[in-house]
Amino acid sequence: MNNPFSKLTFILFTIFFAGLYSPDAEEGMYPLSEIHKLDLVNAGLKINPKEIYNPDGISLIDALVNIGGCTGSFVSDKGLIITNHHCAFGAISSASTVENNFLENGFYAKSIEEEIPAAGYKCRITDSYEDVSKIILAEANKFSDPIKRGKIISDKIAELEKKYSDRSNSIEARVSEMFAGQTYILFKYKVIEDVRLVFAPPRSIGEFGGETDNWVWPRHTGDFSFMRAYVAPDGSSKSYDKNNVPYKPKKFLKINQNGVQENDFVFILGYPGRTFRNYPSQYLKYQEDYLLPFTSELFEYVINTITEASKNDEAMQLKYSSYIKGLANTMKNYKGKIKGMKKINLTEKKHSEDLFIKDYISKNPELTKKYGDVFDKIEFAYQQLDTVAMPVLWFERTERISDIYQIYNFIFQNSRQMLLPDSQRTEPFKKDNYQHRLKSIRQAVASANQEISSKVLSYLFNYTIDFAEYSRLVAVDRYLKNDEKTIKKFVDDLIEIGILDTAKFESMLKLSPKELRNLHPIAFQLFQELNRQKEEVEKTNSKISAELKMLMPLYTVAKQEWNNRMFIPDANSTLRLTYGHVKGYSPADALYCKPFTTIDGVIEKSFLGGEYELPEKFYDLYEQNLWGKFFDKKIGSVPVALLYNTDTTGGNSGSPILNAYGELIGVNFDRTFEATINDFVWNESYSRSIGVDIRYVLWVTSAFSGADKLLDEMKIKL
């Protein structure tokens, strides 16, 4: 029988993947430790690379902040931060009221005194990093049992984070896994606890195009805002206090108000969230079959339910605005991933890659001894994972999305946990954690909308009807009969007993298990059995995850042996650099997209109305050609957004786009729809990131909003 992996087949496959992972393309979210290995000058950088990162001095990375799960950068010596409008969205919406709607109308603090607290926001600035792999793995490597080994690693990480965090100096230590089971880096972050909102354009500019334009090109969104970091007069970090003063950063970015042109070199610094490029094909199949479709369908249902319930209620729309925006962003991203994966048959191609690596290993006795059974063990682990994938996802999403489920489950657990001594209670019910968790549940009770809550939990129970036989939720089958009417009645009955009524909820917290059972026998039995099954599937899932963590280092090294090229650790919310060029692309046959959009395009789209409506003042400025110094003669208008082939993902929102001289020329905020699969694979032909051009930022801030004071602070000449 002929070897299916013939020499010719191998050559053809290698040629294919050379195109998919071109070493000449600008793929890579490079950690600080790898920057010195890059030939950035040859790529187009005009400054010394040490000006980007210098462990012995001040450099551009000192101007970067991690803020609200996004990236921001200092643009003045008074702690002024530029980031995305969608990154500041939560602060803007929480500060808004129906009478004073900053979200819809925009916000500008004309003085320091008028800047308002950004509720829940903190800044984290990377202070230093250190490889602690040997310390973490010294004890763990003595054990082969994956669960025992994983526990030792987790405990050691917690120990190091506690040891090196210094609250008195506002230093927070976090250990990040760079390569699974191999490399661990201890990062120290300076934490600033007082962040305030300074400027936000109206939603019609900051979110122009809404969800219709989200993740697509061409884009015309003014996705930017300004915030400011504050500290105590002595420079220490302190939560909001009227006596706090603007933070003086070590470094702030210089703005180049002339922007960039097509093919110019650019680079980005930021805190990208998670990528999964070094994972096996089975992981992609799990994403494609389970996580992505279930989550996107659920989020879409919740969004539509809330939108319908609040269509005539402005206060309700404002209340849910930030929540809906978060769900919608994830939903469209996941749908893009599903489409992109199917379009290029990514899972199958990754599977073929794994087979080639496996074949390559099998032909070398030394490599076979090290990695021979790794691929079979990974395959077996994911076969086991299939049996619990949907139940695990269902419990995770239901506990996050359904307030009714959260509330009743808390009541149910509370009736049992309070009978135990503190040492035997689960973590949420221990004395040190109980009040915090209770406060969260009380807020859920107070803010719940009965109509929305009922429909969402009913949807989640109904979703289980189509689970495969090996994935059934036994309690739902037994008590709710896989029947939509039975499910609806059950959910209505839960509401009827008063779990969404504050007074009745408080009284239920005092009930014993027997009294709670008498109150609603079916609910008591259902949640008792659901929790039992949840423990079982999570135990199985944890065991499989621990086994995969043991296998992943071997898989990664085997892949490195085969690939023989620079291997970049997956993004993990630590500071990274990526570089590329301003560049258009062809998303489909016979279609080419230019790398800049302009104000002319904003006006053209505005006639569609709805998500594209503009304030009257915008038209007035346009008709009068009031462009200031921000008109680009070569482009023929004021640039609004730009495309570039850098390698970005979630968390890069708000990242500064820097030119060859390290000057700010834009703010990253999105990717194209085709590039949503960047988390799994990167390709120069379609992986494009989207940013708001600094010229549009300055034009909106100055000409539209009259916030020239901010331009003065950033040293911009009008």
Summary of the structure (lengths in Angstrom):
residues: 718
radius of gyration: 26.8
end to end distance: 76.1
largest distance: 81.0
contacts: 2339
relative contact order: 0.16
helix: 52%
strand: 16%
